[in-house]
Amino acid sequence: MKNILSIYKKELRLIFSTWIGYIIIAVFIALTGYFFQDMVDQFARLTAQFLSSGQRGGVFPYNINDILFRYWLGNSSVILLFVIPLLTMRSFSEEKKSGTIEMMMTSPLRHYQLVLGKYLAILTVLVPLIIYSILLVIYFTALNDVPVTVQWGLFLVGLLGLVLLGGAFIALGIFISSMTENQIISALTTFGALLIIWVIGWSSVYSSTGFGEILRRISLNNHYENFAKGVISLSDSIYFILFITFFLILTVSSLGTTRWRGIK
Amino acid sequence: MTKKNRDYSFFLTIACIFMAVLSFYLIFSRGGVTLFAAILLALSAAILTNLFLTNWRKIIESLKFKQTRYALSFVLTLLITAGICIFVYLISLNNDSQIDTTPNKKFSLSPQTIQILENLKTDVTVYGFYGTYEDRFTLSRQGMDDILEQYTLYGNKFRYRLYNINKEPDIAQKYKISIPGQMIVTSMNGKGTDGKPEEKTELVAEISEEKITNAIIRVSREKAKKIYFLTGHGEHELISQQAAGLALLDLYLKNQLFETLPLNLSLADGIIPTDCDLLIIAGLKADLFPKEWKGILDYIKRGGNVLLLINPGYVDKSVKYFETLGVKIGRNIIVLDNLSQLNYMLGNMYSVVTTNYGDTEITKGFNFQTFFPTARTVEPVEKMPDGITANNLVSSEASCHTEKVEVQPYSNQMIRSGVSEKTGPVPIGVMLEINTDKWTPPVVKLDKQITGAIPTENIDEQEKRNEAPETDNFSGSKSPEAKLIIIGDSDFIINNHFAEVKGNVDFALNTIAWLTDEGDLISIRPNPNEGTLVVLSEKAKSDLFWIPVIIIPVLILMLGGSVRHFRKKRHSTEG
């Protein structure tokens, strides 16, 4: 645990001692903020249309909890798809390129401690993003002229989904980073792999029932959707945990290969 | 083998793997082996075999290296881990459960729907249609996807596809869809004229669990339920397009895949067909013959369902017949104390418009107004006959009273007394549930008009023996539960008034659905969700843009710059 913590601190320091951590957080906040503002603006226009059409006695069909938060969290997940590879690309690739990986391999550190320390450090970058999302919603409710009932349970489940999704992205990202010393290749491959797993479910509607079902079950997006809707499903939670575990195990195994590469 | 050949082998291997993956994708996605997929698979297998045969010495040689063994061990670890993960995930899928945190449980299907899905015997496919230029917050595509996705979680007979109405007009036209948000529920459960299976379809115009589940039931049931409309006593005619006809109701029922048929009981020797799922008696103007009444009692005894719609004034003897079942049908008419605007628009001082429904399966969550052009009271008696339970279905609003009424024998004119009998609200409809095992039908003497409700203990044993076999002939052929609804008005379902108020359509169809044993479906609760009004001032909008999109990110970048600056400064100081 102590070793994991020391790796964790080192990695976190590394992220925030360079521009990369700040730029990623700033870009994420600016983009999610823009999408949020844009959606709120659309909602305000729909409200204005509703009120001006003299339907005050009727029921306004759009609810921010059902629609705005869900779409916004969906957009946030797509932004994560772009920014996570930039965070994970350097985790092992840079160590390999600079040669510090050899020092680590020969140190008493276990591979899993190294992987967990780095993984948790990158995961921690998501924390300010989550806090920011909550603050943004509070700020919006304060600005709105009409009292807004935020269904916090539903929103927090969506954020939990975002953390799990981010965790899965990071796990895959550091695995790919452990396989190459080129950061650009690492980032691009991570992005490509994530994109494929993200969209693979879309083709399920064009496939036969059984195969379509397999594609749907593999898709990250399909599992995240339920969280964004406010539904915690056992299978979705297990999927994310297994996805993360699988790629962390692969990363540990991948680090193990560096010891025997070159051996004949 | 030369270096060039080795490179060639490597790319060939990659190409073979790609072709194999592609062929498997084609096989699984199309649900069968196509010629192209078979050629791809055969080609890749042939090339791989050839590569193996030409390089087998090298492959075996390479196994002697530690590197190869480690690599194999890595691949094995990968496969085992993947296998364990898939296994655990499959277990979680088989024992899946979910917590729906939405306050109105929007993403949870009702137990009735789940049961129906798990017991589906035929494949059911839903085609949903959405538009291209819909608003991004469109309710149709997302709404359909949300609800239909839940249906796929249960059983393995349900699937759905969503189509863009503009991009795929052929499919939309095939099912005569022109409005986004509509769905077509289909199953190959119908039978063509040649006896071959035929696609059975049902339109769902509203994205709601209740409507979709109802449609699934209808397309998946093997035969259409039959509703017989009694004729021969001046009832409203089923196929009549006239104001007093029932053509409109007939159309609605046929759309819901019911089969509707007229039934003249006198011609049928008083026997109601065994395939009758519901007998509707709408607007009797002449009394039933004892033999017909006997036929109705026999039908009820064997678990039949009856809807009696009876206008004020008419058929006193038939009223007495039905009163033997534990209801009191008033010889009166409901008169409004004052005319509201709606009453004025719809009719006259007899036009009852009400939302005063009883707490029943039919009217649970039902809040539309129902309009009864002329109505009489129908209420349960205090002491119900054994085996019969009664519930009040619908009552008038408070601002009315009842007056005694008589129909002039020849002119058919109704004369009301002008004296208030009861003040509102007064009951207009009653639903009866009859446990036919416990219920003994009143004896009908066929040589006389009516015996009324003769208590069983007063009938001599000989008469009992004579009557019993006839009613028992049918026992066991149907459920022992019979259902009966009596409403003191029949005009609310006629062409002139049926679609006049939305409540009339829904009230009548819900009543019929309950009577035809589809009542469990109408109890599915709606998932209403209150909208959120977003009203922002221009300044608030501006703040919502500048603070999260510009100011906070800039502050973060400044923070990063400061941290780097101080670190550099510290390093240079330390240096």
Chai-1 contact restraints between the chains, C-beta under 6 A:
chainA,res_idxA,chainB,res_idxB,connection_type,confidence,min_distance_angstrom,max_distance_angstrom,comment,restraint_id
A,S17,B,R567,contact,1.0,0.0,6.0,A-B,restraint_1
A,W19,B,G560,contact,1.0,0.0,6.0,A-B,restraint_2
A,Y22,B,I556,contact,1.0,0.0,6.0,A-B,restraint_3
A,Y22,B,L557,contact,1.0,0.0,6.0,A-B,restraint_4
A,Y22,B,G560,contact,1.0,0.0,6.0,A-B,restraint_5
A,I25,B,I556,contact,1.0,0.0,6.0,A-B,restraint_6
A,A26,B,P553,contact,1.0,0.0,6.0,A-B,restraint_7
A,A26,B,I556,contact,1.0,0.0,6.0,A-B,restraint_8
A,A26,B,L557,contact,1.0,0.0,6.0,A-B,restraint_9
A,I29,B,I552,contact,1.0,0.0,6.0,A-B,restraint_10
A,I29,B,P553,contact,1.0,0.0,6.0,A-B,restraint_11
A,A30,B,V549,contact,1.0,0.0,6.0,A-B,restraint_12
A,A30,B,P553,contact,1.0,0.0,6.0,A-B,restraint_13
A,G33,B,P548,contact,1.0,0.0,6.0,A-B,restraint_14
A,G33,B,V549,contact,1.0,0.0,6.0,A-B,restraint_15
A,Y34,B,V549,contact,1.0,0.0,6.0,A-B,restraint_16
A,Q37,B,L544,contact,1.0,0.0,6.0,A-B,restraint_17
A,Q37,B,F545,contact,1.0,0.0,6.0,A-B,restraint_18
A,F43,B,V534,contact,1.0,0.0,6.0,A-B,restraint_19
A,A44,B,V534,contact,1.0,0.0,6.0,A-B,restraint_20
A,A44,B,L536,contact,1.0,0.0,6.0,A-B,restraint_21
A,T47,B,L533,contact,1.0,0.0,6.0,A-B,restraint_22
A,T47,B,V534,contact,1.0,0.0,6.0,A-B,restraint_23
A,T47,B,V535,contact,1.0,0.0,6.0,A-B,restraint_24
A,F60,B,G531,contact,1.0,0.0,6.0,A-B,restraint_25
A,F60,B,L533,contact,1.0,0.0,6.0,A-B,restraint_26
A,P61,B,G531,contact,1.0,0.0,6.0,A-B,restraint_27
A,Y62,B,F137,contact,1.0,0.0,6.0,A-B,restraint_28
A,Y62,B,G531,contact,1.0,0.0,6.0,A-B,restraint_29
A,N63,B,N529,contact,1.0,0.0,6.0,A-B,restraint_30
A,N63,B,G531,contact,1.0,0.0,6.0,A-B,restraint_31
A,N63,B,T532,contact,1.0,0.0,6.0,A-B,restraint_32
A,I64,B,T532,contact,1.0,0.0,6.0,A-B,restraint_33
A,I67,B,F137,contact,1.0,0.0,6.0,A-B,restraint_34
A,L136,B,P548,contact,1.0,0.0,6.0,A-B,restraint_35
A,L143,B,A540,contact,1.0,0.0,6.0,A-B,restraint_36
A,N144,B,V534,contact,1.0,0.0,6.0,A-B,restraint_37
A,D145,B,V535,contact,1.0,0.0,6.0,A-B,restraint_38
A,V146,B,L533,contact,1.0,0.0,6.0,A-B,restraint_39
A,V146,B,V535,contact,1.0,0.0,6.0,A-B,restraint_40
A,V148,B,T532,contact,1.0,0.0,6.0,A-B,restraint_41
A,Q151,B,P103,contact,1.0,0.0,6.0,A-B,restraint_42
A,G153,B,T101,contact,1.0,0.0,6.0,A-B,restraint_43
A,L154,B,T101,contact,1.0,0.0,6.0,A-B,restraint_44
A,L154,B,T102,contact,1.0,0.0,6.0,A-B,restraint_45
A,V157,B,T101,contact,1.0,0.0,6.0,A-B,restraint_46
A,V205,B,R161,contact,1.0,0.0,6.0,A-B,restraint_47
A,S207,B,S29,contact,1.0,0.0,6.0,A-B,restraint_48
A,S208,B,S29,contact,1.0,0.0,6.0,A-B,restraint_49
A,S208,B,G31,contact,1.0,0.0,6.0,A-B,restraint_50
A,T209,B,R159,contact,1.0,0.0,6.0,A-B,restraint_51
A,F211,B,F28,contact,1.0,0.0,6.0,A-B,restraint_52
A,F211,B,S29,contact,1.0,0.0,6.0,A-B,restraint_53
A,K229,B,F107,contact,1.0,0.0,6.0,A-B,restraint_54
A,G230,B,T101,contact,1.0,0.0,6.0,A-B,restraint_55
A,G230,B,T102,contact,1.0,0.0,6.0,A-B,restraint_56
A,V231,B,Q98,contact,1.0,0.0,6.0,A-B,restraint_57
A,V231,B,D100,contact,1.0,0.0,6.0,A-B,restraint_58
A,V231,B,F107,contact,1.0,0.0,6.0,A-B,restraint_59
A,I232,B,I99,contact,1.0,0.0,6.0,A-B,restraint_60
A,S233,B,Q98,contact,1.0,0.0,6.0,A-B,restraint_61
A,L234,B,S92,contact,1.0,0.0,6.0,A-B,restraint_62
A,L234,B,D96,contact,1.0,0.0,6.0,A-B,restraint_63
A,L234,B,S97,contact,1.0,0.0,6.0,A-B,restraint_64
A,S235,B,S92,contact,1.0,0.0,6.0,A-B,restraint_65
A,S235,B,L93,contact,1.0,0.0,6.0,A-B,restraint_66
A,S235,B,D96,contact,1.0,0.0,6.0,A-B,restraint_67
A,I238,B,Y89,contact,1.0,0.0,6.0,A-B,restraint_68
A,I238,B,S92,contact,1.0,0.0,6.0,A-B,restraint_69
A,L242,B,C85,contact,1.0,0.0,6.0,A-B,restraint_70
A,L242,B,Y89,contact,1.0,0.0,6.0,A-B,restraint_71
A,F246,B,T81,contact,1.0,0.0,6.0,A-B,restraint_72
A,F246,B,C85,contact,1.0,0.0,6.0,A-B,restraint_73
A,I249,B,T81,contact,1.0,0.0,6.0,A-B,restraint_74
A,S253,B,F74,contact,1.0,0.0,6.0,A-B,restraint_75
A,S253,B,T77,contact,1.0,0.0,6.0,A-B,restraint_76
A,T257,B,F74,contact,1.0,0.0,6.0,A-B,restraint_77
A,W260,B,Y70,contact,1.0,0.0,6.0,A-B,restraint_78
A,I263,B,K66,contact,1.0,0.0,6.0,A-B,restraint_79
A,I263,B,Q67,contact,1.0,0.0,6.0,A-B,restraint_80
A,K264,B,F65,contact,1.0,0.0,6.0,A-B,restraint_81
